[in-house]
Amino acid sequence: MIDHQALRRRKELLRAQGRSFAWVAPLLLLAGITAVDLNTTERFRIISWIVLVPGIAAAICGVWATAVLAVLAVLDYIAVDHTWPHQYQAGLPDFILVALAGLLAILACAVRKNGERRMLHMRDIAETTRRTVLRPLPPGWAGLEHAAVYLAADTEARVGGDFYDIQPGRYGTRVLVGDVQGKGLGAVETAAALLGTFREAGYHERDLATVADRLETRMVRHRSHTVALGRDDGDRFATAVLLGFPPGAPDVVEVVNFGHEPPLAVSSGGVRSLPPGGGLPLGMCELKPTSGPPPTLTVTLAPGETLLITTDGVTESRNSDGEFYDLLQAVSPAPPPDPSRLVARIRDGVLRHTHGHLSDDTTIFAVRRAATPR
């Protein structure tokens, strides 16, 4: 599979001021082979090496540039070979070799360019899917300062089962952060279903407990639908944290925890963990049919306190020695004052800890109420 990042870096190296100079390298090689062949004796004829020119062009140039260099290679071969006496000429066999190499190079370049176009098209599809599931959030959206980083373990997919969103509504602003069990398109589809329900229920429903109940119902319905289609999704579940910021209560946040790691409240005074809540993951209510939805906890926040929520891609990331990343230690010393710096610190720490090799999708989300203007 083509590496998107490697392809982008290669194109940047071969361009200057918006123009491509990839043709310069094979052209210099053509000139070098010609000069060496003309300035050596008949015992060191290297004009047949000119087959390298269209081959290199096929790897780094476009189709038309490769075709031009292939034709130049054939013409140059004819011209240089005829400057030698007849007994020292490479003759027809090498001419056929150079001409055939040029044709194959043009064909190979056309196949490469077609593959790159398909890859770019797939990248656009993946980017559209990512923006649909994880829609961009405007700065200061719904009265909240927020920052988020999503790192997909599969760099080609660019999106996985982690999800987050902020939804303003009639009864305050709601936040949802979660992680669907499993990988692949099934996890992405489940995340999209939960986010769709959250965006509607979070806007219309008065009580956060009702939003939580709607999410659980949607998870069960979605799973039943996929099973009816014959897919092996009967045991899929999702952990999540649902937050509610009620209007008129700037120091209060409501929390419903669906089996997720509890959020951390980070401030200049230190770090504390919010109560876990004891709820089951979404889709597992049938394990305790009499327990009902997870309880809605009301937590008082200090002024400027930031809530940090991460998925298990952070807490379960390991280094080469098998040691887990210590999230509490990472945020404890002198926590940054705003969500963006806090998220950047955790992101950089996880990437350093794992040397850039993520074993699971990783989401880092931080949010706090925007400062009220005087």
FENZI-V889901 format. One record per backbone hydrogen bond with DSSP energy under -0.5 kcal/mol. CO is the residue of the C=O (numbers start at 1). NH is the residue of the N-H. Records with the same first field share a line. If there is no record, write none. Layout:
CO: NH ; NH
//
This chain:
2: 4
3: 7
4: 8
5: 9
6: 10
7: 11
8: 12
9: 13
10: 14
12: 15
14: 21
16: 19
19: 16
21: 24
22: 25 ; 26
23: 27
24: 28
25: 29
26: 30
27: 31
28: 32
29: 33
30: 34
31: 35
32: 36
33: 37
34: 38
35: 39
37: 40
41: 44
42: 45
44: 46
46: 49
47: 50
48: 51
49: 52
50: 53 ; 54
51: 55
52: 56
53: 57
54: 58
55: 59
56: 59 ; 60
57: 61
62: 66
63: 67
64: 68
65: 69
66: 70
67: 71
68: 72
69: 73
70: 74
71: 75
72: 76
73: 77
74: 78
75: 79
76: 80
77: 81
78: 82
80: 83
81: 84
85: 88 ; 89
86: 89
91: 95
92: 96
93: 97
94: 98
95: 99
96: 100
97: 101
98: 102
99: 103
100: 104
101: 105
102: 106
103: 107
104: 108
105: 109
106: 110
107: 111
108: 112
109: 113
110: 114
111: 115
112: 116
113: 117
114: 118
115: 119
116: 120
117: 121
118: 122
119: 123
120: 124
121: 125
122: 126
123: 127
124: 128
125: 129
126: 130
127: 131
128: 132
129: 133
130: 134
133: 135
136: 138
138: 141
140: 143
141: 144
143: 370
144: 146
145: 368
147: 366
149: 364
150: 152
151: 362
153: 155
154: 158
161: 180
163: 178
165: 176
167: 174
169: 172
172: 169
173: 245
174: 167
175: 243
176: 165
177: 241
178: 163
179: 239
184: 187 ; 188
185: 189
186: 190
187: 191
188: 192
189: 193
190: 194
191: 195
192: 196
193: 197
194: 198
195: 199
196: 200
197: 201
198: 202
200: 204
201: 205
203: 170
207: 211
208: 212
209: 213
210: 214
211: 215
212: 216
213: 217
214: 218
215: 219
216: 220
217: 221
218: 222
219: 223
220: 224
221: 225
222: 226
223: 227
224: 228
225: 229
226: 231
227: 230
231: 233
233: 236
237: 181
238: 282
239: 179
240: 258 ; 260
241: 177 ; 243
242: 256
243: 175
244: 246 ; 254
245: 173
246: 249
249: 252
251: 301
253: 299
254: 244
255: 297
256: 242 ; 258
257: 259
258: 240
263: 274
264: 266 ; 308
265: 272
266: 306
267: 270
270: 267
272: 265
276: 279
281: 284
282: 238
284: 287
285: 288
286: 289
288: 291 ; 292
295: 297
297: 255 ; 299
299: 253
302: 305
306: 266 ; 308
307: 309 ; 367
308: 264
309: 365
311: 314 ; 315
312: 316
314: 317
317: 325
319: 322
323: 319
325: 327
326: 330
327: 331
328: 332
329: 333
332: 334 ; 335
338: 342
339: 343
340: 344
341: 345
342: 346
343: 347
344: 348
345: 349
346: 350
347: 351
348: 352
349: 353
350: 354
351: 355 ; 356
354: 357
356: 358
362: 151
363: 311
364: 149
365: 309
366: 147
367: 307
368: 145
//
